[in-house]
């Protein structure tokens, strides 16, 4: 631990005497081992500017099947390299990464991150307030403005990119397999209008992905929901921090925003405040230096972001344990909120 801290962000860290870890987040859908460590230093040194008193350790899943699937997906590698290569330039508050390493031969990884337990974690089932959603919209706009059409992103192989035709066909096959496995449960979770759109989307997904290349792209978090969101209640500090960057990728603007607003606001709040939230996002992009991004372009990207949220939902229902009380309640809550897909007539985007 001493070597890791010194090789990472704390070169002057004192010698670590011991670390006591406690597993956290079990039953919360983490696809890895997450633990909080209490760190003691030689000589009784407490936390200082050189060394954290607590930290979060993230490691690969102990389940070989999950480990293999995550490495095939690139999730462990992606989050490690995000913190090592992009986090410092992201333009947004993030957990400090004390140390990160990914070994491509074994597929093993470790991240030592700032402990955010002093902040308030979002609750996906309860949802957030419109003011909190406004803070997230501004946060996302800062990230997206920083990386707007940045050519550097295209050269980072570990980021998710717009799919090739071959990848689009595989995505459709995977979606159809998940749909066939979970259609009965999806019929209970989705509003009937959304279920019909989702079923039709599976037959045209590859064609849609190939034909809908975006004009503008930027760095997206890729899994922007309240379970990955922390809020600072101190008005003197920046208000939002996102964790879990395993799905970071190059996508159209407003993809993160669509995913967050639909899943995080109760339906009436979303319908009432959605236009003002979109305007806030666009204004914040402009403040970040983005020009020429019209409201029509934003609405188009937002609708496509809503439609693409079907992929995550269908895969989640196919893979999560519906008999687990929290997982079942979460999927039913988010499934009902996906009426936004019908509200915005996203089915019209699917090729005939």
C-alpha positions as CSV (number, residue, x, y, z in Angstrom):
1,X,0.0,0.0,0.0
2,X,2.9,2.4,0.7
3,X,4.4,1.6,-2.7
4,X,1.0,2.1,-4.4
5,X,0.4,5.5,-2.8
6,X,3.9,6.7,-3.6
7,X,3.8,5.4,-7.2
8,X,0.4,7.0,-7.6
9,X,-0.8,10.5,-6.5
10,X,0.9,10.6,-3.1
11,X,4.7,10.4,-3.6
12,X,5.3,11.7,-0.1
13,X,3.0,9.3,1.7
14,X,4.3,8.0,5.0
15,X,4.9,4.3,5.5
16,X,1.6,2.4,5.9
17,X,1.5,0.2,9.0
18,X,-1.8,-1.6,8.3
19,X,-5.0,-1.3,6.4
20,X,-8.3,-2.7,7.7
21,X,-10.8,-3.4,4.8
22,X,-14.5,-3.7,5.0
23,X,-16.5,-5.0,2.0
24,X,-19.2,-2.5,0.9
25,X,-21.9,-2.4,-1.7
26,X,-22.7,-6.1,-1.7
27,X,-26.1,-6.6,-3.2
28,X,-25.9,-3.3,-5.0
29,X,-25.1,-4.6,-8.5
30,X,-21.4,-3.9,-8.4
31,X,-19.5,-6.2,-10.9
32,X,-16.4,-6.3,-8.8
33,X,-15.2,-6.3,-5.2
34,X,-15.5,-2.9,-3.5
35,X,-14.1,-2.2,0.0
36,X,-13.4,0.7,2.3
37,X,-10.0,0.7,3.9
38,X,-9.0,2.4,7.2
39,X,-5.3,3.2,6.8
40,X,-2.9,3.5,9.7
41,X,0.7,4.9,9.3
42,X,3.9,4.3,11.1
43,X,4.4,6.6,14.1
44,X,0.7,7.1,14.4
45,X,0.5,9.7,11.7
46,X,-3.0,10.6,10.9
47,X,-4.4,11.8,7.6
48,X,-2.5,14.7,6.1
49,X,-2.0,16.3,2.8
50,X,0.3,13.3,2.0
51,X,-1.9,10.4,3.0
52,X,-5.6,9.5,3.2
53,X,-7.1,8.0,6.4
54,X,-9.6,6.1,4.4
55,X,-9.9,5.0,0.8
56,X,-11.9,2.8,-1.5
57,X,-10.4,-0.2,-3.2
58,X,-12.0,-1.6,-6.4
59,X,-10.9,-5.0,-7.7
60,X,-12.3,-7.5,-10.2
61,X,-15.2,-9.8,-9.4
62,X,-14.4,-13.0,-7.6
63,X,-16.9,-14.7,-9.9
64,X,-14.9,-16.1,-12.8
65,X,-17.8,-15.8,-15.2
66,X,-18.4,-12.1,-14.3
67,X,-14.7,-11.5,-14.4
68,X,-14.4,-13.0,-17.9
69,X,-17.5,-11.1,-19.2
70,X,-16.2,-7.8,-17.8
71,X,-12.8,-8.2,-19.4
72,X,-14.5,-9.1,-22.8
73,X,-16.5,-5.9,-22.4
74,X,-13.4,-4.0,-21.3
75,X,-15.0,-2.5,-18.2
76,X,-12.1,-2.9,-15.8
77,X,-9.5,-1.7,-18.3
78,X,-11.7,1.3,-19.3
79,X,-12.2,2.6,-15.8
80,X,-8.5,2.2,-14.9
81,X,-7.4,4.1,-18.0
82,X,-10.0,6.8,-17.6
83,X,-8.6,7.7,-14.2
84,X,-5.0,7.5,-15.4
85,X,-5.4,9.3,-18.7
86,X,-8.5,11.5,-18.8
87,X,-9.7,12.3,-15.2
88,X,-7.3,15.1,-14.5
89,X,-8.3,16.9,-17.8
90,X,-12.1,16.1,-17.5
91,X,-13.0,19.6,-16.2
92,X,-15.4,18.1,-13.5
93,X,-15.0,17.0,-9.9
94,X,-14.1,13.4,-9.6
95,X,-12.9,11.1,-6.8
96,X,-9.1,11.4,-6.5
97,X,-7.4,8.2,-7.8
98,X,-4.5,7.4,-5.6
99,X,-3.4,4.4,-7.7
100,X,-4.6,2.4,-10.6
101,X,-3.3,-0.6,-12.5
102,X,-4.7,-3.0,-15.1
103,X,-2.8,-6.1,-16.2
104,X,-3.8,-7.1,-19.7
105,X,-2.5,-10.7,-19.4
106,X,-4.4,-11.7,-16.3
107,X,-7.3,-9.3,-16.6
108,X,-6.7,-8.2,-13.0
109,X,-7.1,-4.6,-11.9
110,X,-7.0,-2.4,-8.9
111,X,-8.1,1.1,-8.2
112,X,-7.5,3.0,-5.0
113,X,-9.9,5.9,-4.9
114,X,-11.0,8.8,-2.6
115,X,-13.6,7.7,-0.1
116,X,-16.8,9.8,-0.8
117,X,-18.8,8.5,2.2
118,X,-19.0,12.0,3.6
119,X,-21.2,13.0,0.6
120,X,-24.8,12.1,0.1
121,X,-25.4,9.3,-2.3
122,X,-28.3,9.4,-4.8
123,X,-31.2,6.9,-4.4
124,X,-32.6,5.6,-7.7
125,X,-35.9,4.4,-6.3
126,X,-36.7,7.6,-4.4
127,X,-35.4,9.8,-7.3
128,X,-33.9,13.2,-7.2
129,X,-35.3,16.8,-7.0
130,X,-35.5,19.0,-10.1
131,X,-32.8,21.2,-8.5
132,X,-30.5,18.2,-8.1
133,X,-31.2,17.2,-11.7
134,X,-30.2,20.8,-12.8
135,X,-26.9,20.4,-11.0
136,X,-26.3,17.1,-12.8
137,X,-27.2,18.7,-16.2
138,X,-24.6,21.4,-15.6
139,X,-22.0,18.9,-14.5
140,X,-22.6,16.8,-17.6
141,X,-22.5,19.9,-19.9
142,X,-19.0,20.8,-18.5
143,X,-17.7,17.3,-19.2
144,X,-19.3,17.2,-22.7
145,X,-18.1,20.7,-23.6
146,X,-14.5,19.8,-22.6
147,X,-14.4,16.9,-25.0
148,X,-16.7,18.2,-27.8
149,X,-15.6,16.6,-31.0
150,X,-12.1,16.2,-29.6
151,X,-10.0,14.1,-32.0
152,X,-7.9,12.7,-29.1
153,X,-10.8,10.5,-28.0
154,X,-10.8,8.6,-31.3
155,X,-7.3,7.4,-30.7
156,X,-8.0,5.9,-27.3
157,X,-8.8,2.3,-28.1
158,X,-10.1,1.5,-24.6
159,X,-13.1,3.9,-24.9
160,X,-16.4,2.7,-26.3
161,X,-16.8,4.0,-29.8
162,X,-19.8,4.1,-32.2
163,X,-20.3,0.6,-33.4
164,X,-19.0,-0.9,-36.7
165,X,-21.5,-2.7,-38.9
166,X,-20.2,-6.0,-37.5
167,X,-20.6,-4.8,-33.9
168,X,-24.0,-3.5,-34.7
169,X,-25.2,-6.9,-35.8
170,X,-23.7,-8.5,-32.7
171,X,-25.5,-5.9,-30.5
172,X,-28.8,-6.8,-32.2
173,X,-28.2,-10.5,-31.6
174,X,-27.4,-9.9,-27.9
175,X,-30.4,-7.7,-27.5
176,X,-32.7,-10.3,-29.1
177,X,-31.3,-13.0,-26.9
178,X,-31.8,-10.9,-23.8
179,X,-35.3,-10.0,-25.0
180,X,-36.3,-13.6,-25.6
181,X,-35.1,-14.4,-22.1
182,X,-36.9,-11.7,-20.3
183,X,-39.9,-10.6,-22.4
184,X,-42.5,-11.8,-19.9
185,X,-40.9,-9.8,-17.1
186,X,-40.4,-6.7,-19.4
187,X,-44.2,-6.8,-20.2
188,X,-44.8,-6.4,-16.5
189,X,-42.2,-3.6,-16.0
190,X,-42.6,-1.4,-19.2
191,X,-45.6,0.7,-20.0
192,X,-47.4,-1.0,-22.9
193,X,-46.4,1.7,-25.4
194,X,-42.7,1.3,-24.4
195,X,-42.9,-2.5,-24.6
196,X,-44.1,-2.3,-28.2
197,X,-41.3,0.1,-29.1
198,X,-38.7,-2.1,-27.4
199,X,-39.9,-5.2,-29.2
200,X,-39.8,-3.5,-32.6
201,X,-36.4,-1.9,-31.8
202,X,-34.9,-5.4,-31.4
203,X,-35.8,-6.3,-35.0
204,X,-34.2,-3.1,-36.4
205,X,-31.4,-2.4,-33.9
206,X,-28.4,-3.1,-36.3
207,X,-30.0,-1.0,-39.1
208,X,-30.6,1.8,-36.6
209,X,-27.1,1.8,-35.3
210,X,-25.5,1.8,-38.7
211,X,-27.8,4.5,-40.1
212,X,-27.7,6.9,-37.2
213,X,-24.1,8.1,-37.1
214,X,-24.0,11.3,-35.0
215,X,-22.8,14.7,-36.3
216,X,-21.3,15.7,-32.9
217,X,-19.7,13.4,-30.4
218,X,-18.2,13.8,-27.0
219,X,-17.0,11.9,-23.9
220,X,-19.9,10.3,-22.1
221,X,-20.0,8.6,-18.7
222,X,-22.2,5.9,-20.2
223,X,-24.0,4.8,-17.0
224,X,-25.2,8.1,-15.5
225,X,-27.8,7.2,-12.8
226,X,-28.4,8.2,-9.2
227,X,-26.6,5.1,-7.9
228,X,-23.4,6.5,-9.4
229,X,-24.0,10.0,-8.2
230,X,-22.9,11.8,-5.0
231,X,-24.1,15.2,-3.9
232,X,-22.2,17.7,-1.8
233,X,-24.6,19.7,0.5
234,X,-21.9,22.3,1.2
235,X,-22.8,25.3,-1.0
236,X,-19.2,26.3,-1.0
237,X,-18.1,23.2,-3.0
238,X,-19.0,21.8,-6.4
239,X,-22.2,20.0,-6.0
240,X,-22.0,16.7,-8.0
241,X,-19.5,13.8,-8.3
242,X,-19.9,10.8,-10.6
243,X,-18.3,7.4,-9.9
244,X,-18.0,4.1,-11.9
245,X,-16.6,5.0,-15.3
246,X,-16.5,1.5,-16.7
247,X,-18.9,2.4,-19.6
248,X,-17.1,5.7,-20.6
249,X,-17.3,6.2,-24.3
250,X,-17.5,8.4,-27.4
251,X,-21.2,9.1,-28.0
252,X,-23.6,11.8,-29.2
253,X,-24.3,14.7,-26.8
254,X,-27.2,14.4,-24.4
255,X,-27.0,10.6,-24.2
256,X,-25.9,10.9,-20.5
257,X,-28.6,13.6,-19.9
258,X,-31.4,11.5,-21.4
259,X,-30.4,8.4,-19.4
260,X,-30.2,10.4,-16.2
261,X,-33.3,12.5,-16.4
262,X,-35.6,9.6,-17.5
263,X,-34.4,7.3,-14.8
264,X,-33.9,9.8,-11.9
265,X,-36.9,12.0,-11.9
266,X,-40.4,10.9,-11.0
267,X,-42.6,11.1,-14.1
268,X,-44.5,14.2,-13.2
269,X,-41.4,16.1,-12.3
270,X,-39.7,15.1,-15.5
271,X,-42.6,16.2,-17.7
272,X,-42.9,19.5,-15.8
273,X,-39.2,20.4,-15.8
274,X,-37.7,18.6,-18.8
275,X,-37.7,21.6,-21.1
276,X,-36.0,23.9,-18.5
277,X,-33.4,21.1,-17.9
278,X,-32.6,20.8,-21.6
279,X,-32.2,24.6,-21.8
280,X,-29.9,24.6,-18.8
281,X,-27.8,21.9,-20.4
282,X,-27.6,23.7,-23.7
283,X,-26.7,27.0,-22.0
284,X,-24.0,25.3,-19.9
285,X,-22.5,23.8,-23.1
286,X,-22.4,27.3,-24.6
287,X,-20.7,28.6,-21.5
288,X,-18.1,25.8,-22.0
289,X,-17.3,27.0,-25.5
290,X,-19.7,24.9,-27.7
291,X,-21.1,26.8,-30.6
292,X,-23.7,26.0,-33.3
293,X,-25.5,23.4,-31.2
294,X,-29.1,24.2,-32.0
295,X,-32.1,23.2,-29.9
296,X,-33.3,20.9,-32.7
297,X,-29.9,19.1,-32.6
298,X,-30.2,18.8,-28.8
299,X,-33.7,17.4,-29.0
300,X,-32.6,14.9,-31.7
301,X,-29.7,13.7,-29.6
302,X,-31.9,13.6,-26.5
303,X,-34.6,11.4,-28.2
304,X,-31.9,9.0,-29.5
305,X,-30.4,8.8,-26.0
306,X,-33.8,7.9,-24.6
307,X,-34.3,5.2,-27.3
308,X,-30.8,3.7,-26.6
309,X,-31.7,3.4,-22.9
310,X,-33.7,0.4,-23.9
311,X,-30.5,-1.6,-24.3
312,X,-29.4,-1.1,-20.7
313,X,-32.8,-1.9,-19.4
314,X,-33.4,-5.1,-21.4
315,X,-29.9,-6.4,-20.5
316,X,-30.5,-5.5,-16.8
317,X,-33.8,-7.3,-16.6
318,X,-32.2,-10.4,-18.3
319,X,-29.3,-10.4,-15.8
320,X,-30.5,-9.0,-12.5
321,X,-32.3,-11.1,-9.8
322,X,-35.9,-10.1,-9.9
323,X,-36.4,-12.2,-6.7
324,X,-34.1,-9.8,-4.8
325,X,-36.3,-7.2,-3.2
326,X,-34.2,-4.1,-4.1
327,X,-33.4,-5.2,-7.6
328,X,-37.1,-6.0,-8.3
329,X,-38.2,-2.6,-6.9
330,X,-35.6,-0.8,-8.8
331,X,-36.4,-2.3,-12.2
332,X,-40.1,-1.7,-11.7
333,X,-39.5,1.9,-10.8
334,X,-37.1,2.6,-13.6
335,X,-39.3,0.6,-16.1
336,X,-42.3,2.8,-15.3
337,X,-40.3,6.0,-15.8
338,X,-39.3,4.9,-19.2
339,X,-42.6,6.2,-20.4
340,X,-40.4,9.1,-21.5
341,X,-39.5,7.0,-24.6
342,X,-43.2,7.2,-25.6
343,X,-43.6,10.8,-24.5
344,X,-40.9,11.8,-27.0
345,X,-42.3,9.5,-29.7
346,X,-38.9,7.8,-30.0
347,X,-40.4,4.8,-31.8
348,X,-40.5,7.1,-34.9
349,X,-36.7,7.0,-35.0
350,X,-36.7,3.2,-35.7
351,X,-36.3,2.3,-39.4
352,X,-39.4,0.9,-41.1
